[in-house]
Every structure is written in C-alpha cells, then in structure tokens.
Amino acid sequence: MTTILVADDDDNIRELVCLFLRNDGFETVEAVNGKEALSLYGSTPIDLVVLDIMMPVMDGWALCKELRRANPDLPMLMLTARGETWEKVKGFELGADDYLTKPFDPLELKARVRALLKRYRIGATQLIQLGDVTLDRQTYKVTIGNEAMALPLKEFELLFKLAGTPGQVYTREQLIDQIWGLNYSGDDRTIDVHIKRLRERFAATEDFTIETVRGLGYRLEAKL
C-alpha cells in the first residue's frame, strides 16, 4: 500500500490531512517538524511527502532540500498558508513538485496526491507515450506514428524530462541542473532556445503542448 509522510506542526491540519488520505486508501505517517520527518523517511518506506513550510527545528525548505538530495524521484507536495509567487519558485527550485495553499479542498488535495504518484510512475519508465508520439530513453529515438524523428541529445532529454511528469512545473534552474549538470556555466536562457525548437518541431501534433508558466518555468500538458 502507498505510504505518505505528512509533516506539519499544526496538529489539527496534520491530523485532517492524514484522515483525508487514509479515507482515500493511503497509509500515513506523521511528523511535527522537518527533523522528525527526515528521521521517519530514513526508517520507513515512503512513497510521497506532504510538507508544510513553516515548521520548527527544521522548516519545509530545508526538509525539501534534504529529501530531494536523498531521493531525486520522491514526489513532494508543499502545503502552506502562504501563496506568493516567490515562495512557489523557491519551493520548485528546492525540489517540490506541487504546491497547495491552505485552506484547501480535501478533494483537491487527494487529486493532487494521486496525480503526483501517477507522474512519478510514468517518469520511472524508459518509454513514454503521448498519443502518437513515443519517446524511447534507451535508444533516444522519437517516433510520431510510424515516422521517426531525429532530435539532438539535449532536446530529447529536455522533452523526456517534461513528458515524464506531465503537468509538473520545472524552473530553468532545475532543468539546467538536471540536464546540463551542476557545473554548467552558460546562460540559463538556453532552456528558452531549446523549448522554442521543440515547440517548432512538434507544432503539428495535438498530443501535447509545452506551456510557459509566467514567473516560474515550463510544464508539458498531455492532451487526452
């Protein structure tokens, strides 16, 4: 069964989140601060983390950074009373996958949790299907229907990254770090250039779009 770690120093909010998630079929474990959450993560198999930003001992920023360092593929949803854009940007830069502002609708919380779990399961595969478009990470081949398309390596990796977690917002900094590497010393606007090229190459497809999220970054939206 899927186990979700809920870290929040507000007892009422934490218990309420756990109740909603358990009613939806998930197992939950609770932490009252980031340090306790990190300890639980080290001793308990965790599939997803819901964490508050403002916590004592170790706040959500530090917890998010440590968890992402320990596991690049761990889904994380930030739950906070604040909703300023700069906080969202900081959360995404530290590795958060999604952001939900208090007070929240329980149905939205559960929907976002399920969406994150689905994204990461898709992201773990080496083969991604977006309608008629297929991306094969093992061979770095792209096909549209029965037609092959040649993509430069960085364009393929960028598209594969975005397509692996549809709907997730990535900042330029995240994409640079994960595709070009931490030692990359060029302009992060290279992301904009590669995004522009991908949009041009796939302009005729109706299977997905790469959207700009103003002030944050980019996300891929798969069309049903």
FITI-195259 format. One record per atom (N, C-alpha, C): x, y, z; atom name. Coordinates in nm, 2 decimals, m for minus. Layout:
residues N
> px	py	pz	atom
> X	Y	Z	CA
...
END
This chain:
residues 224
> px	py	pz	atom
> 0.08	m0.12	0.00	N
> 0.00	0.00	0.00	CA
> 0.09	0.13	0.00	C
> 0.04	0.23	m0.07	N
> 0.12	0.35	m0.08	CA
> 0.12	0.42	0.06	C
> 0.24	0.46	0.10	N
> 0.26	0.53	0.23	CA
> 0.30	0.68	0.21	C
> 0.23	0.77	0.28	N
> 0.25	0.91	0.26	CA
> 0.29	0.97	0.39	C
> 0.40	1.04	0.39	N
> 0.45	1.11	0.51	CA
> 0.40	1.25	0.51	C
> 0.33	1.29	0.62	N
> 0.27	1.42	0.64	CA
> 0.35	1.50	0.75	C
> 0.41	1.60	0.71	N
> 0.49	1.68	0.81	CA
> 0.43	1.82	0.82	C
> 0.38	1.85	0.94	N
> 0.31	1.98	0.97	CA
> 0.31	1.99	1.12	C
> 0.35	2.11	1.17	N
> 0.35	2.13	1.32	CA
> 0.21	2.16	1.37	C
> 0.11	2.19	1.29	N
> m0.02	2.22	1.33	CA
> m0.10	2.08	1.34	C
> m0.13	2.04	1.47	N
> m0.19	1.91	1.49	CA
> m0.32	1.90	1.42	C
> m0.40	2.00	1.42	N
> m0.53	1.98	1.35	CA
> m0.52	1.96	1.20	C
> m0.43	2.04	1.14	N
> m0.41	2.03	0.99	CA
> m0.35	1.90	0.96	C
> m0.25	1.86	1.04	N
> m0.18	1.73	1.01	CA
> m0.28	1.61	1.02	C
> m0.35	1.61	1.13	N
> m0.45	1.50	1.15	CA
> m0.56	1.50	1.04	C
> m0.60	1.62	1.00	N
> m0.70	1.63	0.90	CA
> m0.65	1.58	0.76	C
> m0.53	1.62	0.73	N
> m0.47	1.57	0.60	CA
> m0.46	1.42	0.61	C
> m0.41	1.36	0.72	N
> m0.40	1.22	0.73	CA
> m0.53	1.15	0.72	C
> m0.63	1.21	0.78	N
> m0.77	1.15	0.78	CA
> m0.82	1.14	0.63	C
> m0.80	1.25	0.56	N
> m0.85	1.26	0.42	CA
> m0.77	1.15	0.34	C
> m0.64	1.14	0.36	N
> m0.56	1.05	0.28	CA
> m0.59	0.90	0.32	C
> m0.61	0.87	0.44	N
> m0.65	0.74	0.48	CA
> m0.78	0.70	0.43	C
> m0.88	0.79	0.43	N
> m1.01	0.76	0.37	CA
> m1.00	0.73	0.22	C
> m0.89	0.78	0.16	N
> m0.88	0.76	0.02	CA
> m0.79	0.63	m0.01	C
> m0.76	0.56	0.10	N
> m0.69	0.43	0.08	CA
> m0.54	0.43	0.10	C
> m0.49	0.54	0.15	N
> m0.34	0.55	0.17	CA
> m0.30	0.53	0.31	C
> m0.18	0.47	0.33	N
> m0.13	0.47	0.47	CA
> m0.06	0.60	0.49	C
> m0.06	0.65	0.62	N
> 0.01	0.77	0.65	CA
> 0.10	0.76	0.77	C
> 0.20	0.84	0.78	N
> 0.29	0.85	0.89	CA
> 0.30	1.00	0.92	C
> 0.32	1.05	1.04	N
> 0.31	1.19	1.08	CA
> 0.44	1.24	1.14	C
> 0.48	1.36	1.11	N
> 0.59	1.43	1.18	CA
> 0.55	1.57	1.21	C
> 0.60	1.62	1.32	N
> 0.56	1.76	1.37	CA
> 0.67	1.86	1.33	C
> 0.78	1.82	1.27	N
> 0.88	1.91	1.22	CA
> 0.97	1.84	1.12	C
> 1.05	1.92	1.05	N
> 1.13	1.86	0.95	CA
> 1.23	1.76	0.99	C
> 1.29	1.78	1.11	N
> 1.39	1.68	1.16	CA
> 1.33	1.55	1.19	C
> 1.21	1.55	1.25	N
> 1.14	1.42	1.27	CA
> 1.10	1.36	1.14	C
> 1.05	1.44	1.04	N
> 1.02	1.38	0.91	CA
> 1.13	1.32	0.84	C
> 1.25	1.38	0.85	N
> 1.37	1.32	0.79	CA
> 1.41	1.19	0.86	C
> 1.39	1.18	0.99	N
> 1.42	1.06	1.06	CA
> 1.33	0.95	1.02	C
> 1.20	0.98	1.01	N
> 1.10	0.88	0.96	CA
> 1.13	0.84	0.82	C
> 1.17	0.93	0.73	N
> 1.20	0.89	0.60	CA
> 1.31	0.79	0.59	C
> 1.41	0.81	0.68	N
> 1.52	0.71	0.69	CA
> 1.49	0.58	0.74	C
> 1.38	0.56	0.81	N
> 1.34	0.43	0.87	CA
> 1.21	0.37	0.82	C
> 1.14	0.44	0.73	N
> 1.01	0.39	0.68	CA
> 1.01	0.41	0.53	C
> 0.96	0.31	0.46	N
> 0.94	0.32	0.31	CA
> 0.83	0.43	0.28	C
> 0.87	0.54	0.22	N
> 0.78	0.65	0.19	CA
> 0.76	0.66	0.04	C
> 0.64	0.68	0.00	N
> 0.61	0.69	m0.15	CA
> 0.59	0.84	m0.19	C
> 0.55	0.92	m0.09	N
> 0.52	1.06	m0.12	CA
> 0.52	1.14	0.01	C
> 0.56	1.27	0.00	N
> 0.56	1.36	0.12	CA
> 0.48	1.48	0.10	C
> 0.39	1.51	0.20	N
> 0.32	1.63	0.21	CA
> 0.38	1.71	0.32	C
> 0.43	1.83	0.29	N
> 0.51	1.90	0.40	CA
> 0.47	2.05	0.40	C
> 0.46	2.10	0.52	N
> 0.44	2.24	0.55	CA
> 0.57	2.32	0.54	C
> 0.56	2.44	0.51	N
> 0.69	2.52	0.50	CA
> 0.73	2.57	0.64	C
> 0.64	2.63	0.72	N
> 0.67	2.69	0.85	CA
> 0.66	2.59	0.96	C
> 0.78	2.52	0.99	N
> 0.78	2.42	1.09	CA
> 0.90	2.45	1.18	C
> 0.90	2.42	1.31	N
> 1.01	2.44	1.40	CA
> 1.12	2.34	1.37	C
> 1.24	2.36	1.43	N
> 1.36	2.27	1.43	CA
> 1.42	2.27	1.29	C
> 1.34	2.22	1.19	N
> 1.38	2.22	1.05	CA
> 1.26	2.25	0.97	C
> 1.27	2.36	0.89	N
> 1.15	2.41	0.82	CA
> 1.13	2.33	0.69	C
> 1.02	2.36	0.62	N
> 0.99	2.28	0.50	CA
> 1.09	2.30	0.39	C
> 1.15	2.42	0.38	N
> 1.26	2.45	0.28	CA
> 1.37	2.35	0.29	C
> 1.42	2.34	0.42	N
> 1.54	2.26	0.45	CA
> 1.50	2.11	0.43	C
> 1.38	2.07	0.47	N
> 1.34	1.93	0.46	CA
> 1.33	1.90	0.31	C
> 1.27	1.98	0.23	N
> 1.26	1.96	0.09	CA
> 1.40	1.93	0.03	C
> 1.49	2.02	0.06	N
> 1.63	2.01	0.00	CA
> 1.69	1.88	0.04	C
> 1.68	1.84	0.17	N
> 1.74	1.72	0.22	CA
> 1.68	1.59	0.15	C
> 1.54	1.59	0.14	N
> 1.47	1.48	0.09	CA
> 1.51	1.46	m0.06	C
> 1.52	1.58	m0.13	N
> 1.55	1.57	m0.28	CA
> 1.69	1.52	m0.30	C
> 1.78	1.56	m0.21	N
> 1.92	1.51	m0.21	CA
> 1.92	1.36	m0.19	C
> 1.84	1.31	m0.10	N
> 1.84	1.17	m0.07	CA
> 1.77	1.09	m0.18	C
> 1.67	1.15	m0.24	N
> 1.59	1.07	m0.34	CA
> 1.54	1.17	m0.45	C
> 1.61	1.17	m0.56	N
> 1.56	1.26	m0.67	CA
> 1.42	1.23	m0.72	C
> 1.37	1.11	m0.70	N
> 1.24	1.07	m0.75	CA
> 1.13	1.06	m0.65	C
> 1.15	1.13	m0.54	N
> 1.04	1.13	m0.43	CA
> 0.94	1.24	m0.46	C
> 0.82	1.21	m0.48	N
> 0.72	1.32	m0.50	CA
> 0.69	1.40	m0.37	C
> 0.69	1.53	m0.39	N
> 0.67	1.62	m0.27	CA
> 0.57	1.73	m0.30	C
> 0.47	1.74	m0.21	N
> 0.37	1.84	m0.22	CA
> 0.38	1.94	m0.10	C
> 0.40	2.06	m0.13	N
> 0.41	2.16	m0.03	CA
> 0.27	2.21	0.01	C
> 0.24	2.21	0.14	N
> 0.12	2.26	0.19	CA
> 0.14	2.37	0.28	C
> 0.09	2.49	0.25	N
> 0.12	2.61	0.33	CA
> 0.01	2.71	0.33	C
> 0.02	2.80	0.43	N
> m0.08	2.91	0.43	CA
> m0.05	3.02	0.34	C
> 0.08	3.02	0.29	N
> 0.12	3.13	0.21	CA
> 0.11	3.09	0.06	C
> 0.10	3.20	m0.03	N
> 0.08	3.17	m0.17	CA
> 0.15	3.26	m0.26	C
> 0.25	3.33	m0.21	N
> 0.32	3.43	m0.30	CA
> 0.40	3.35	m0.41	C
> 0.42	3.42	m0.52	N
> 0.49	3.35	m0.63	CA
> 0.63	3.32	m0.60	C
> 0.70	3.41	m0.52	N
> 0.84	3.38	m0.49	CA
> 0.85	3.25	m0.41	C
> 0.75	3.23	m0.32	N
> 0.76	3.11	m0.24	CA
> 0.74	2.98	m0.32	C
> 0.65	2.99	m0.42	N
> 0.64	2.88	m0.51	CA
> 0.77	2.85	m0.59	C
> 0.83	2.96	m0.64	N
> 0.95	2.95	m0.71	CA
> 1.06	2.88	m0.63	C
> 1.07	2.93	m0.50	N
> 1.17	2.87	m0.41	CA
> 1.15	2.72	m0.39	C
> 1.02	2.69	m0.37	N
> 0.98	2.55	m0.34	CA
> 1.02	2.46	m0.46	C
> 0.99	2.51	m0.58	N
> 1.02	2.43	m0.70	CA
> 1.17	2.42	m0.72	C
> 1.25	2.53	m0.69	N
> 1.39	2.52	m0.71	CA
> 1.45	2.42	m0.61	C
> 1.39	2.41	m0.49	N
> 1.45	2.32	m0.39	CA
> 1.40	2.17	m0.42	C
> 1.31	2.15	m0.51	N
> 1.27	2.02	m0.54	CA
> 1.13	1.98	m0.52	C
> 1.04	2.07	m0.47	N
> 0.90	2.04	m0.46	CA
> 0.84	2.02	m0.60	C
> 0.73	1.94	m0.60	N
> 0.67	1.90	m0.73	CA
> 0.54	1.98	m0.75	C
> 0.47	2.01	m0.63	N
> 0.34	2.08	m0.64	CA
> 0.32	2.16	m0.52	C
> 0.22	2.24	m0.52	N
> 0.21	2.34	m0.41	CA
> 0.06	2.36	m0.39	C
> 0.01	2.35	m0.27	N
> m0.13	2.37	m0.23	CA
> m0.14	2.46	m0.12	C
> m0.22	2.57	m0.13	N
> m0.23	2.67	m0.03	CA
> m0.35	2.64	0.07	C
> m0.33	2.66	0.20	N
> m0.43	2.65	0.30	CA
> m0.52	2.77	0.29	C
> m0.65	2.76	0.32	N
> m0.72	2.64	0.34	CA
> m0.74	2.57	0.20	C
> m0.75	2.44	0.21	N
> m0.76	2.36	0.09	CA
> m0.88	2.28	0.08	C
> m0.92	2.24	m0.04	N
> m1.03	2.15	m0.05	CA
> m0.98	2.00	m0.05	C
> m1.03	1.92	0.04	N
> m0.99	1.78	0.05	CA
> m0.98	1.71	m0.08	C
> m1.08	1.73	m0.17	N
> m1.09	1.67	m0.29	CA
> m0.97	1.71	m0.38	C
> m0.93	1.84	m0.37	N
> m0.81	1.88	m0.45	CA
> m0.69	1.82	m0.39	C
> m0.67	1.81	m0.26	N
> m0.56	1.75	m0.20	CA
> m0.54	1.61	m0.25	C
> m0.65	1.53	m0.25	N
> m0.64	1.39	m0.29	CA
> m0.61	1.38	m0.44	C
> m0.67	1.47	m0.52	N
> m0.64	1.47	m0.66	CA
> m0.50	1.50	m0.69	C
> m0.44	1.59	m0.62	N
> m0.30	1.63	m0.65	CA
> m0.21	1.52	m0.60	C
> m0.24	1.45	m0.49	N
> m0.16	1.34	m0.45	CA
> m0.16	1.23	m0.55	C
> m0.28	1.19	m0.60	N
> m0.29	1.09	m0.70	CA
> m0.22	1.13	m0.83	C
> m0.23	1.25	m0.87	N
> m0.16	1.30	m0.99	CA
> m0.01	1.29	m0.98	C
> 0.04	1.33	m0.86	N
> 0.19	1.32	m0.84	CA
> 0.24	1.18	m0.84	C
> 0.16	1.09	m0.78	N
> 0.20	0.95	m0.78	CA
> 0.20	0.89	m0.92	C
> 0.10	0.93	m1.00	N
> 0.09	0.88	m1.14	CA
> 0.21	0.94	m1.22	C
> 0.24	1.07	m1.20	N
> 0.35	1.13	m1.28	CA
> 0.48	1.06	m1.25	C
> 0.51	1.03	m1.12	N
> 0.64	0.97	m1.09	CA
> 0.65	0.82	m1.14	C
> 0.53	0.75	m1.15	N
> 0.53	0.62	m1.20	CA
> 0.56	0.62	m1.35	C
> 0.50	0.73	m1.42	N
> 0.53	0.74	m1.56	CA
> 0.68	0.78	m1.58	C
> 0.73	0.87	m1.49	N
> 0.86	0.92	m1.50	CA
> 0.97	0.81	m1.48	C
> 0.93	0.70	m1.41	N
> 1.03	0.60	m1.39	CA
> 1.06	0.51	m1.51	C
> 0.97	0.52	m1.61	N
> 0.98	0.43	m1.72	CA
> 1.09	0.48	m1.82	C
> 1.13	0.40	m1.91	N
> 1.22	0.44	m2.02	CA
> 1.15	0.46	m2.15	C
> 1.02	0.44	m2.15	N
> 0.94	0.46	m2.27	CA
> 0.81	0.54	m2.23	C
> 0.80	0.65	m2.30	N
> 0.69	0.74	m2.27	CA
> 0.60	0.76	m2.40	C
> 0.47	0.74	m2.38	N
> 0.38	0.75	m2.49	CA
> 0.29	0.87	m2.47	C
> 0.29	0.97	m2.57	N
> 0.20	1.08	m2.56	CA
> 0.12	1.08	m2.69	C
> 0.00	1.01	m2.69	N
> m0.08	1.00	m2.81	CA
> 0.00	0.92	m2.91	C
> 0.03	0.98	m3.03	N
> 0.10	0.91	m3.13	CA
> 0.25	0.93	m3.12	C
> 0.29	1.01	m3.02	N
> 0.44	1.04	m3.00	CA
> 0.49	0.94	m2.90	C
> 0.60	0.88	m2.94	N
> 0.67	0.78	m2.85	CA
> 0.81	0.83	m2.83	C
> 0.86	0.83	m2.70	N
> 0.99	0.87	m2.66	CA
> 1.06	0.74	m2.60	C
> 1.17	0.70	m2.65	N
> 1.24	0.58	m2.60	CA
> 1.37	0.62	m2.55	C
> 1.39	0.62	m2.41	N
> 1.51	0.67	m2.35	CA
> 1.63	0.57	m2.37	C
> 1.60	0.45	m2.39	N
> 1.71	0.35	m2.41	CA
> 1.78	0.38	m2.55	C
> 1.70	0.41	m2.65	N
> 1.76	0.43	m2.78	CA
> 1.77	0.58	m2.82	C
> 1.71	0.66	m2.74	N
> 1.70	0.81	m2.77	CA
> 1.63	0.83	m2.91	C
> 1.53	0.74	m2.94	N
> 1.45	0.76	m3.06	CA
> 1.31	0.82	m3.03	C
> 1.27	0.90	m3.13	N
> 1.14	0.96	m3.12	CA
> 1.06	0.92	m3.24	C
> 0.94	0.87	m3.22	N
> 0.85	0.84	m3.34	CA
> 0.72	0.91	m3.32	C
> 0.67	0.95	m3.44	N
> 0.53	1.01	m3.44	CA
> 0.45	0.92	m3.54	C
> 0.37	0.83	m3.48	N
> 0.30	0.73	m3.56	CA
> 0.40	0.63	m3.60	C
> 0.42	0.61	m3.73	N
> 0.53	0.52	m3.78	CA
> 0.65	0.60	m3.83	C
> 0.65	0.73	m3.82	N
> 0.76	0.81	m3.87	CA
> 0.86	0.84	m3.76	C
> 0.99	0.82	m3.79	N
> 1.10	0.85	m3.69	CA
> 1.13	1.00	m3.70	C
> 1.17	1.06	m3.59	N
> 1.22	1.19	m3.59	CA
> 1.35	1.20	m3.51	C
> 1.45	1.26	m3.57	N
> 1.58	1.28	m3.51	CA
> 1.58	1.40	m3.42	C
> 1.62	1.39	m3.30	N
> 1.63	1.51	m3.21	CA
> 1.77	1.51	m3.15	C
> 1.83	1.63	m3.14	N
> 1.96	1.65	m3.08	CA
> 1.94	1.60	m2.93	C
> 2.05	1.55	m2.88	N
> 2.05	1.49	m2.75	CA
> 1.99	1.57	m2.64	C
> 2.03	1.70	m2.63	N
> 1.97	1.78	m2.52	CA
> 1.82	1.81	m2.54	C
> 1.78	1.83	m2.66	N
> 1.64	1.85	m2.69	CA
> 1.56	1.72	m2.65	C
> 1.62	1.60	m2.68	N
> 1.55	1.48	m2.64	CA
> 1.54	1.47	m2.49	C
> 1.65	1.50	m2.42	N
> 1.65	1.49	m2.27	CA
> 1.55	1.59	m2.21	C
> 1.55	1.71	m2.26	N
> 1.46	1.81	m2.21	CA
> 1.31	1.77	m2.23	C
> 1.28	1.72	m2.35	N
> 1.14	1.67	m2.38	CA
> 1.11	1.55	m2.29	C
> 1.20	1.46	m2.28	N
> 1.17	1.34	m2.19	CA
> 1.15	1.38	m2.05	C
> 1.23	1.47	m2.00	N
> 1.21	1.52	m1.86	CA
> 1.07	1.58	m1.84	C
> 1.03	1.67	m1.93	N
> 0.90	1.73	m1.92	CA
> 0.79	1.63	m1.94	C
> 0.80	1.54	m2.03	N
> 0.70	1.44	m2.06	CA
> 0.69	1.33	m1.95	C
> 0.80	1.31	m1.88	N
> 0.79	1.21	m1.78	CA
> 0.70	1.24	m1.66	C
> 0.68	1.37	m1.64	N
> 0.59	1.42	m1.53	CA
> 0.50	1.52	m1.58	C
> 0.40	1.49	m1.66	N
> 0.31	1.59	m1.72	CA
> 0.24	1.67	m1.62	C
> 0.24	1.80	m1.65	N
> 0.17	1.89	m1.56	CA
> 0.26	1.95	m1.45	C
> 0.38	1.89	m1.43	N
> 0.47	1.94	m1.33	CA
> 0.55	2.06	m1.38	C
> 0.56	2.17	m1.30	N
> 0.64	2.29	m1.34	CA
> 0.78	2.27	m1.31	C
> 0.87	2.30	m1.40	N
> 1.01	2.30	m1.38	CA
> 1.07	2.44	m1.40	C
> 1.15	2.49	m1.31	N
> 1.22	2.62	m1.33	CA
> 1.33	2.59	m1.43	C
> 1.38	2.70	m1.48	N
> 1.50	2.69	m1.57	CA
> 1.62	2.63	m1.49	C
> 1.63	2.68	m1.37	N
> 1.74	2.63	m1.29	CA
> 1.74	2.48	m1.27	C
> 1.62	2.42	m1.24	N
> 1.60	2.28	m1.22	CA
> 1.64	2.21	m1.35	C
> 1.59	2.26	m1.47	N
> 1.62	2.19	m1.59	CA
> 1.77	2.20	m1.63	C
> 1.83	2.31	m1.60	N
> 1.98	2.32	m1.63	CA
> 2.05	2.22	m1.54	C
> 2.02	2.21	m1.41	N
> 2.09	2.12	m1.32	CA
> 2.07	1.98	m1.36	C
> 1.95	1.94	m1.40	N
> 1.92	1.80	m1.42	CA
> 1.96	1.75	m1.56	C
> 1.97	1.84	m1.66	N
> 2.00	1.80	m1.79	CA
> 2.14	1.84	m1.84	C
> 2.18	1.97	m1.80	N
> 2.31	2.02	m1.84	CA
> 2.42	1.99	m1.73	C
> 2.37	1.97	m1.61	N
> 2.46	1.94	m1.50	CA
> 2.49	2.06	m1.41	C
> 2.53	2.03	m1.28	N
> 2.55	2.14	m1.19	CA
> 2.67	2.23	m1.23	C
> 2.76	2.18	m1.31	N
> 2.88	2.25	m1.34	CA
> 2.86	2.34	m1.47	C
> 2.74	2.34	m1.52	N
> 2.71	2.42	m1.64	CA
> 2.73	2.57	m1.61	C
> 2.81	2.63	m1.70	N
> 2.84	2.77	m1.67	CA
> 2.78	2.87	m1.77	C
> 2.70	2.82	m1.86	N
> 2.64	2.90	m1.96	CA
> 2.51	2.98	m1.91	C
> 2.44	3.04	m2.00	N
> 2.32	3.12	m1.98	CA
> 2.21	3.03	m1.96	C
> 2.13	3.04	m1.85	N
> 2.01	2.95	m1.84	CA
> 1.90	2.98	m1.94	C
> 1.92	3.09	m2.02	N
> 1.82	3.11	m2.13	CA
> 1.84	3.01	m2.24	C
> 1.94	2.93	m2.24	N
> 1.95	2.82	m2.33	CA
> 1.83	2.73	m2.33	C
> 1.76	2.72	m2.21	N
> 1.64	2.65	m2.19	CA
> 1.53	2.71	m2.29	C
> 1.52	2.84	m2.29	N
> 1.42	2.90	m2.37	CA
> 1.44	2.87	m2.52	C
> 1.57	2.86	m2.56	N
> 1.60	2.83	m2.70	CA
> 1.56	2.69	m2.73	C
> 1.59	2.60	m2.65	N
> 1.56	2.46	m2.67	CA
> 1.40	2.43	m2.67	C
> 1.34	2.50	m2.58	N
> 1.19	2.49	m2.57	CA
> 1.13	2.55	m2.70	C
> 1.18	2.66	m2.75	N
> 1.13	2.71	m2.88	CA
> 1.15	2.61	m2.99	C
> 1.27	2.55	m3.00	N
> 1.29	2.45	m3.10	CA
> 1.20	2.33	m3.09	C
> 1.17	2.28	m2.97	N
> 1.08	2.17	m2.95	CA
> 0.94	2.21	m2.99	C
> 0.90	2.33	m2.96	N
> 0.76	2.37	m3.00	CA
> 0.75	2.37	m3.15	C
> 0.86	2.42	m3.22	N
> 0.85	2.43	m3.36	CA
> 0.85	2.29	m3.42	C
> 0.93	2.19	m3.37	N
> 0.93	2.06	m3.42	CA
> 0.80	1.98	m3.41	C
> 0.73	2.01	m3.30	N
> 0.61	1.94	m3.27	CA
> 0.48	2.03	m3.28	C
> 0.50	2.13	m3.36	N
> 0.39	2.23	m3.38	CA
> 0.26	2.16	m3.44	C
> 0.28	2.05	m3.52	N
> 0.17	1.99	m3.59	CA
> 0.10	1.89	m3.50	C
> 0.16	1.85	m3.39	N
> 0.10	1.74	m3.31	CA
> m0.01	1.80	m3.22	C
> m0.11	1.73	m3.19	N
> m0.21	1.77	m3.10	CA
> m0.21	1.68	m2.97	C
> m0.10	1.61	m2.95	N
> m0.09	1.52	m2.84	CA
> m0.04	1.58	m2.71	C
> 0.04	1.69	m2.73	N
> 0.09	1.76	m2.61	CA
> 0.13	1.91	m2.64	C
> 0.14	1.99	m2.54	N
> 0.19	2.12	m2.56	CA
> 0.29	2.15	m2.44	C
> 0.39	2.24	m2.47	N
> 0.48	2.28	m2.37	CA
> 0.44	2.42	m2.34	C
> 0.40	2.44	m2.21	N
> 0.35	2.57	m2.17	CA
> 0.44	2.65	m2.08	C
> 0.44	2.78	m2.10	N
> 0.52	2.87	m2.02	CA
> 0.44	2.91	m1.90	C
> 0.49	2.89	m1.78	N
> 0.42	2.93	m1.65	CA
> 0.49	3.06	m1.61	C
> 0.43	3.17	m1.63	N
> 0.49	3.30	m1.61	CA
> 0.55	3.31	m1.47	C
> 0.67	3.35	m1.46	N
> 0.74	3.37	m1.33	CA
> 0.79	3.24	m1.27	C
> 0.76	3.13	m1.33	N
> 0.80	3.00	m1.27	CA
> 0.89	2.92	m1.36	C
> 0.84	2.88	m1.48	N
> 0.92	2.79	m1.57	CA
> 0.83	2.73	m1.68	C
> 0.85	2.60	m1.70	N
> 0.78	2.53	m1.81	CA
> 0.71	2.41	m1.75	C
> 0.61	2.36	m1.83	N
> 0.55	2.23	m1.80	CA
> 0.49	2.18	m1.93	C
> 0.48	2.05	m1.94	N
> 0.42	1.98	m2.05	CA
> 0.28	1.94	m2.01	C
> 0.19	1.97	m2.10	N
> 0.05	1.93	m2.08	CA
> 0.01	1.82	m2.19	C
> m0.02	1.70	m2.14	N
> m0.06	1.60	m2.24	CA
> m0.21	1.61	m2.26	C
> m0.25	1.60	m2.39	N
> m0.39	1.62	m2.42	CA
> m0.45	1.48	m2.43	C
> m0.57	1.47	m2.38	N
> m0.65	1.34	m2.38	CA
> m0.70	1.32	m2.51	C
END
